[in-house]
Amino acid sequence: MKAIIYQRYGGPEVLELAEVEPPKVHVDSVLVRVRAAAVNPADLQMREGLADAHVPTYFPVIPGWDIAGVVEKAGPGAPEFRPGDEVVGYVRTSVSHQHGGYAELISTDVHALAPKPAGLSWEQAAALPLTGLTAYQAVTRVLDVQPGESLLVYGAAGGVGSMAVQIAISRGATALGADAGDRAELLRSLGATPVGDDDQVTERVRTLVPDGVDAVFDTVGRGTLVRAAAAGHDATRYASTVDIADPATRPVFARLVPEDLHAVTELAANGRLLPHVGVVLPLEEAADAHRLAATRHGRGRIVLSVGE
């Protein structure tokens, strides 16, 4: 089968299209023919070797944690899926890094999969798992945003931030989105109130929510949460995907919780959660996809189209 691999750490140039042996199917795993695979910042970090001290890596590596595709075969211990089922998957393994989703086929644990929302394209579906899990767990588990509360999201037009906005609104909360001015229309289309990303954010928030917001979710870092304190009140909850040094801030890292993955796909199936895909490239252009991702281009998720 065709796959993108790298045989050493390095820049995008180490990525190459290769013929590799197809994966085997264990008793409780599922073989999926991949139709699309999303590019995540973590893919770039792993390729550069930034996680080498924490995650065993076995070369050659096939990168990629997010996929959408069609079930080809399910092990006898995976009766949830049958050949022909359309699925999405968060195929990251926490114990090692070797076989990911930039490939025509992947064999993955049954718990890493959920039904693909029928209303999403393959590319949109592939962009759903990691960002959706991160945002869902931030909003529902870490910050526990309730109906009637207010949530301020920094980086609200980004992959995770835009998901958090939509999830908060689906729970009956008010979402305020801090991001660049040229992304205001996107934020409004998601149901959020844009508040910009300059030094006047907290003043605008206080105008809209005089008593202060109930929760703040930061996906930007660079001192954002220090400035955000002026937008909250004494009981405001804070969470971040990047700035976790402050003990008052809860860290957010995506975990594969099957019920959360299914909750995310159900929200998408019901039209309440839509990933924003900006660039689609063929599998063989994975190196260019990584180069573009490194620029933080801000035009939506980057997705590799793998096959028909």
C-alpha positions, 0 to 999 in steps of 0.5 A, a space after each residue: 500500500 502507499 503511505 507517507 513515511 519518514 525514516 529520520 527526524 527532520 524538516 518536511 523534506 524527510 517525508 516521502 511517499 513509499 510502498 509499505 506492507 499493509 497492516 494486520 488486523 488483530 482480534 479487536 482492531 479494525 482495518 480502515 481504508 483511509 479517504 482523508 487524513 488531517 494534518 495537526 501541529 502534533 504531526 510536525 512536532 513528532 516529525 521534528 523529534 520534539 517528543 522523542 524523550 517521551 514517546 518511543 519512535 520506531 522508524 519508518 514512521 507513518 504520521 497522522 492521528 486523524 482519519 476518515 474512511 471506510 471499514 474493510 475488515 473488523 476483528 471478531 472482537 470488534 462487532 461494532 463495525 462492519 465492512 462498508 461502514 464509514 468512520 472517523 478515527 483518532 488513531 494516536 497511540 500513547 505508548 509508541 509512534 509508528 503507524 499513523 493515518 497518512 496511508 491508504 490503510 490503517 489498522 486501529 483499535 475499535 475504541 478509536 473509531 466512531 461513525 462518520 457524520 453523514 453530512 460531512 465530507 471526507 475532508 471535514 470528517 477527518 478534521 474532526 477527531 483531535 480538535 473536536 476531542 480537545 474542545 469538547 473535553 475543555 468545554 464539558 470536562 475541564 471548564 464544565 460550561 453550563 447553560 446561561 454561562 459565558 465563555 471567552 475563547 482565545 484563538 476562537 477562529 482556529 481549529 480547536 477554538 472554533 470547535 469550543 465556540 460551537 460546543 459551548 453554544 450547543 450547551 446553551 452558553 454564550 461564546 465570545 471569540 477573541 481573534 483577528 479582526 478579519 475572522 470576525 465574520 467567521 466567528 459570527 457565523 459560528 454564533 460567537 460575538 467577536 471581540 478582536 485580539 488587540 489590547 482592548 479585548 478585556 474592555 470589550 468583554 467587560 462591556 458585553 459581560 459587565 460582571 465578567 465571563 464565567 470561563 476562559 479557554 486559551 489556545 494561543 498562549 504568549 501571556 494571554 491568560 494574564 491579560 484575560 484575568 481582567 475579563 473574569 471575576 473571582 470564580 472564573 475558571 481558566 483552561 489552556 492548551 498551551 500556557 499551563 504553568 499557572 496553577 490556577 489554569 487547568 491544562 487541556 490535552 486531548 484524550 481518547 475517551 470513546 464516549 467523548 469521540 462519539 459525542 463529538 461526532 453526534 454533534 456534527 451529525 446533528 449539524 451543531 459542529 462543523 470543522 472548517 477545512 481550508 486546504 486539501 492536498 493529495 497524499 503525495 504532497 504531505 511535505 507541502 502540507 507540513 510546510 503550510 501548516 508551519 506558517 500557521 496560515 489561519 485559513 482552516 484545517 489542512 487535510 490530505 486526500 488519500 483515495 477514492 
